[in-house]
Amino acid sequence: MTHLLRSLIRETLLLEEVYGAQAVVYHGTKADPQKLISALLNDEFRPGEGAGSMYGKGLYAVYDPKGAQTMTGGYGNYIIKLKVNLYGYIIFDSDTAQKVYGSALTPVEQAQKLGYSSITLKELKGLRSDISGKYTSNAALEVHKSLRSEVKGLVFTGRNDGRVVVVYDPTTIVPVAWKRVGGEWQKADRVQAGFRPAARRSATGEYEEGKYDEAGLKTVRTLFSLPRNKRIVTGSLDLSDKGITSLPSDLKVSENLTLSFNRIVSLPAGLHVMRNLDIDDTKITRIPADLRVGGDLNAKYSLVTSLPAGLQVGGDLDLSYTPIASLPKGLKVGGSLSLGKTNVVSIPEDLQVGRSLYLNLTPITSLPANLKVNGALDITGTRITSLPSGLQIGIDLYLDGASITTLPEDLEIGHLIWGFKGDRSKIPSHLKDKLR
């Protein structure tokens, strides 16, 4: 009886206003709306499975639909209307923080109020991006990787999509209605969706501390005792802050491997992680030549000083705040490469980056000719004084704090240039409308 009552209370909290933190948001999708609604109602939805997104795996929505691409089919032919409990989200817009938390708390103050970990506080205290202006998406982008394992979601304002909510914890959302673009709203049918009242974490904040700790340690001990060709983990292995000092060689993990905040100093030979590998805040100094990572490699705040020649990372490679000073030849990164606050002074001519390249606050002085970046290029706070010929940038170019006073005639850029301090009348005509 107690269990049933608590479940009903949780449902009521999410369906009514919670702490004044309820918001109605809109999610564009190509998926069957009834199947998506069913997954959400039954706690079976897994954010971002099988897809990559700029702010991590999550459900992306807008809460100011006016003019948003979501409402015109930019992200699919269907629109889902959802109620969201934003208490527990890190909010980068002061006016929204005022509504949710009762005062215009900064992201750091929100994290303190919510009792988030020292890691989250450290990341938010080190925030460099401005959050006083109209757009706060850069600030969210700067810290999302370190926050998404703990916070329930992010709220910010972007240049393209306006007021955005990124949901990491799907138990904070309840579907209300759906429609085709241009059609009429249809009520989310809880009976048709096979709804069963799930125990939603977001309403109670419950967490069983240490529940999975011992299981992870037992797994590692078992792996050491197995033959090398049998050292396979099906699913993810989270060993963060477990006192791990070593792993067996030839280890294969079919999803994610998390080693954050451990005393481990090296990765084993033959390690293959099919999705994401996290070694942030470890004492690991080098990456082995035979490492294979299908998704992201997060080495932020580690002691990594070198990478092997020809290293390939399927997703993002984050080396921010490490002592690394140079990159090897043949480096291929399928996603974004983050080198902010490192000692890197140059990048190899054959570097391949699938998305964005972040060189902010590094001592780098020049870029190679014919560099191609499919996403954004950030050289804020660097010593670069000129841009090379043949430079191609798919999205934005960030120049704040860099001494760039001229732009090359053959510069190709997909979107906008931020922070240019030179004479605008002397730049190529095709770039003038790109300046902000």
Steps between C-alpha positions, in 0.01 A plus 500: 500500500785739590675425171182571302439825688854620437468416129177699478660794678789495254261499205295784647811710558601469140156563359442810717727798563813404689688771690374747237733322261256361245559590136328398178749411228483378140710221350528444124543141385485264205402212730152355533345731764293223663807280546701792640220596740471139614874481569489824698200399709644160582855617579635310199631800309879522464609850391701522182554126449662444164555869431744775588411850618700812576411511870510123554242224497167651594154606393519844340203737524410870486282691744444809287342352186467829313728485196665174611604246235333235713156638418559513124635147455870573530553190714223274371137490394368453854496727805462367855378737772642415843487620858843529658598535865805728469599474866842333489596646162793738462352816349725748320227763446446720807132574427417129482709426810295766680177315417632154591714570808330814633798725428742559213760252624815453295576144378749457788244617756241262352741207533570595861130526577438159342787333686686396186851358524825692534583397142193679367575804716860507380390490138245779540742718698745473210240614247656748256206574272286806566151427637387861529413543134209382290663172395623252761547192280882533499507476879287184494718351227816573699397293802238249383731199487591527866143574610286254310576198718359678807260780412149436373539728200603840366309816410654769277437732206655420163540708186322249277233340719434767761390381843624144531456223758727194480359214707753248636260346752183395311315437827462878532266516199139401438346504150186709464411497130634450149427612145628499146660824390213723393239265648283498810616396846409147612490425873763252622290190568636338815285189459591447137865547588479220756581735789603354831583731796878485523701613803649817358833610644458869424214561741672350804871528431549147632831328436636179648859592579757234416244270341722417203845551650575147607360353179753698294794391714392137481485528123859627484626218724323245284643647179858459626438128552361440150699405187588803288250415228219480759549841662180648362249725677154512343353841572666786694753476783500793744807494724512869587654579840541131593871502585590318176875487434513263200292310245568171317644507149285426192187630675199560274198704614194502273373839622659756740801469731531761778825526697466855629651604836716187545869451580559302181814622319480310170253335266546131417624371165229389260220707658195534274205715607220500245335818629641756749814486715533740796841542665447854628666592830728193493879477516525341154786664307494329160259337260609154370552460125247217468214672684169490311213732595183503293340799673639781718835498679479736798843567653421839649701590814711184458883496484518394134814642335511305172288322241616222265547569130196409295258501796135478389207598722149446365331781696632801695851523643522730803849582628411828671702594809764232438878559473515377138719722283489339154284283278619203292485456125202313364261596781136444396210615714149419381337764720644813662855550631527708820845632599401796716749603772768255380862571400449413133700737277422351158279249326608253230421575136323167454266541798146380424212627715141404421336785688640792704855593604547684831843661549388765747755631752791299358846645408456399135632763254390374157273263312601278205402598147185347353365405842143371475269502804147374438360656819616808693856627547579668833834685530396745773784611724774347280818656356385454142539826304393388151289233337642268232391483139257225410334503843152343492261520798158335495328705771639784720843658546578637850777762513449678835835589652697389194693771311334441163468825302467360146315209343626302199326551165435127461358443850193278483259508794155351539353731763640789707825664611514617862743747659672643190682820601642613164383751243175359368512712187812317382381142532376296199145595403369143532591505872348833604156361570656226714644738763345522843 
